[in-house]
Amino acid sequence: MDYLGLVVADMARSLDFYRRLGLDLPSGSDTRSHVEVTLPGGIRLGWDTVDSIRDLGPGWTPPTGSPRISLAFRCAHPAEVDRCWTALTAAGFHGELPPWDADWGQRYAVLHDPDGNGVDLYAPLPAPAAD
């Protein structure tokens, strides 16, 4: 895979969300109809406005219902999951599931970006102390 694209209703709001998650997005890009960055590892992540997608295919309509995609961001440590979730929800973004210690060994939380896409935050939990 080379590219993952998100269709957004409000470019500035969407880029604000992803900047708060630590993505280095080009300055001055909030008013563009297409923005993309290359992530560590080489995959490109892009954002296109609804209008730019409709320019390509005038009959296009946004999907409805539950999020159709989910992105996951690995945090440096469990406390970072809590910090990110708290900062994003305090900024008015939708927190779906607050942070919890999942039974699969990760601190985990789920948010939605401004367009309703699932965004998971996670970090490995410390290994249990040996008896």
C-alpha positions in Angstrom: 0.0 0.0 0.0 1.2 3.5 -0.8 -1.5 5.9 -0.1 -4.5 6.3 2.3 -6.9 9.1 1.6 -9.6 10.7 3.8 -12.4 12.8 2.4 -13.1 15.8 4.7 -15.9 18.3 5.1 -13.7 21.0 6.7 -10.0 20.8 5.8 -8.9 23.2 8.6 -10.7 21.3 11.3 -9.5 17.9 10.1 -5.9 19.1 9.9 -6.2 20.6 13.4 -7.2 17.2 14.7 -4.3 15.4 13.1 -1.8 18.0 14.1 -2.9 17.5 17.7 -2.0 13.9 17.2 1.5 14.9 16.2 1.5 14.8 12.4 3.7 17.4 10.8 1.4 18.9 8.2 2.4 21.7 5.8 1.8 25.2 7.1 -0.7 27.1 5.0 -2.5 24.0 4.0 -5.8 24.6 5.8 -7.4 26.2 2.8 -6.2 23.7 0.2 -8.5 21.1 -1.4 -5.8 18.4 -1.2 -3.1 17.9 1.4 -0.8 14.9 1.9 2.2 13.9 3.9 4.6 11.0 3.8 4.6 9.1 7.1 7.6 7.3 8.6 7.7 4.0 6.7 6.8 5.7 3.4 3.0 5.5 3.3 1.3 8.7 2.3 -1.7 10.0 4.1 -3.9 12.5 2.3 -6.9 14.7 2.8 -9.3 15.8 0.1 -12.3 18.1 0.5 -15.7 16.9 -0.4 -15.8 19.5 -3.2 -12.5 18.2 -4.7 -13.9 14.6 -4.8 -17.1 15.8 -6.4 -15.0 17.6 -9.1 -13.5 14.2 -10.0 -16.9 12.4 -9.9 -20.0 14.7 -9.8 -22.2 11.9 -8.7 -20.2 11.1 -5.6 -22.0 11.1 -2.3 -20.3 10.7 1.1 -20.9 7.4 2.8 -23.3 7.3 5.7 -23.6 5.2 8.9 -20.8 4.0 11.0 -17.2 4.9 10.4 -15.8 3.0 7.4 -12.2 3.4 8.4 -10.2 3.5 11.6 -6.6 4.8 12.0 -4.5 3.8 15.0 -1.8 6.0 16.6 0.8 4.4 18.8 1.6 6.6 21.8 5.0 6.6 23.5 3.6 5.3 26.8 0.2 4.7 28.5 0.0 8.2 30.1 0.3 9.6 26.6 -2.9 7.8 25.6 -4.7 9.6 28.4 -3.0 13.0 27.6 -3.9 12.8 23.9 -7.5 11.7 24.6 -8.0 14.4 27.2 -6.5 17.2 25.0 -8.5 16.2 21.9 -11.8 15.9 23.8 -11.2 19.2 25.6 -10.7 20.8 22.1 -14.2 19.6 21.2 -13.4 16.4 19.3 -15.6 13.4 19.8 -14.3 10.8 22.3 -16.0 7.5 21.7 -14.3 5.3 24.3 -12.2 6.9 27.1 -8.8 5.3 27.9 -8.8 1.9 29.5 -6.4 -0.9 30.2 -7.3 -3.5 27.6 -7.0 -7.2 28.3 -4.6 -7.6 25.3 -1.9 -5.6 27.1 -2.4 -2.0 25.8 -3.7 1.3 27.2 -6.4 2.1 24.6 -8.9 4.9 23.7 -11.1 5.6 20.7 -11.9 9.0 19.2 -13.6 10.2 16.0 -12.0 12.7 13.7 -14.2 15.6 12.5 -15.6 13.4 9.7 -16.5 10.5 11.9 -13.5 8.3 11.1 -12.4 6.1 14.0 -9.0 7.1 15.5 -7.6 4.7 18.1 -4.8 5.7 20.5 -2.8 2.9 22.1 0.4 2.1 24.0 1.8 -1.1 25.4 1.2 -1.6 29.1 4.2 -2.3 31.3 4.8 -6.1 31.8 3.4 -7.3 35.1 6.0 -7.6 37.8 7.3 -11.2 38.4 6.4 -12.8 41.7 
